[in-house]
Amino acid sequence: MSRWTPHVTVASVVERAGRYLLVEEDKGGPFSLFNQPAGHLEPGERLTQAAERETREEAAWHITLTGYLGLYVYTAPDEVTFHSHAFVGIPLAHLGNALDSGIVAAHWLTLDEIEALERAHRLRSPLVLKRIRDAIAGRQFPLDVIHDR
């Protein structure tokens, strides 16, 4: 019998002047989907390193993390379970590097625009808006609550 193993991922909520950094992803469906810069933890990598790396690779932004939103558990429609560690960060510099394969563009969107995407079923998962709302509500922890080294 095989052991069940959830996918460990990270995501970053980055706000600038009332707009949130989202990436537009082409997943091969009839329309693109929107997500925070997010992705899988690599072997030997710290969660915070993964969140910063994914933001560089997917959105071409260098950020610094300022808080930990928490662990979000999500089971996708295909029955894959994700343990998504979410962070809050602030943008430091646009890097101008090429975006990861499958990323159409990075966008700075208002909460109203993101809610409209949710109504149109264009968010990658319900966690996208949940993480933003939690960040707005100030539901975050200091980064030192993570003990990964």
Secondary structure as the mmCIF struct_conf table of DSSP 4:
data_model
#
loop_
_struct_conf.conf_type_id
_struct_conf.id
_struct_conf.beg_label_comp_id
_struct_conf.beg_label_asym_id
_struct_conf.beg_label_seq_id
_struct_conf.end_label_comp_id
_struct_conf.end_label_asym_id
_struct_conf.end_label_seq_id
HELX_LH_PP_P HELX_LH_PP_P1 SER A 2 TRP A 4
HELX_LH_PP_P HELX_LH_PP_P2 PRO A 6 PRO A 6
STRN STRN1 HIS A 7 ARG A 16
TURN_TY1_P TURN_TY1_P1 ALA A 17 GLY A 18
STRN STRN2 ARG A 19 GLU A 25
BEND BEND1 GLY A 28 PHE A 31
STRN STRN3 LEU A 33 ASN A 35
BEND BEND2 PRO A 37 PRO A 37
STRN STRN4 ALA A 38 HIS A 40
HELX_LH_PP_P HELX_LH_PP_P3 LEU A 41 GLU A 42
TURN_TY1_P TURN_TY1_P2 PRO A 43 GLY A 44
HELX_RH_AL_P HELX_RH_AL_P1 LEU A 47 ALA A 59
STRN STRN5 TRP A 61 THR A 75
TURN_TY1_P TURN_TY1_P3 PRO A 77 ASP A 78
BEND BEND3 GLU A 79 GLU A 79
STRN STRN6 THR A 81 HIS A 94
HELX_LH_PP_P HELX_LH_PP_P4 ASN A 97 ASP A 100
TURN_TY1_P TURN_TY1_P4 SER A 101 GLY A 102
STRN STRN7 ILE A 103 LEU A 109
HELX_RH_AL_P HELX_RH_AL_P2 LEU A 111 ARG A 119
TURN_TY1_P TURN_TY1_P5 ALA A 120 HIS A 121
STRN STRN8 LEU A 123 LEU A 123
BEND BEND4 ARG A 124 SER A 125
TURN_TY1_P TURN_TY1_P6 PRO A 126 PRO A 126
HELX_RH_AL_P HELX_RH_AL_P3 LEU A 127 ILE A 136
TURN_TY1_P TURN_TY1_P7 ALA A 137 GLY A 138
STRN STRN9 PHE A 141 PHE A 141
HELX_RH_3T_P HELX_RH_3T_P1 LEU A 143 VAL A 145
#
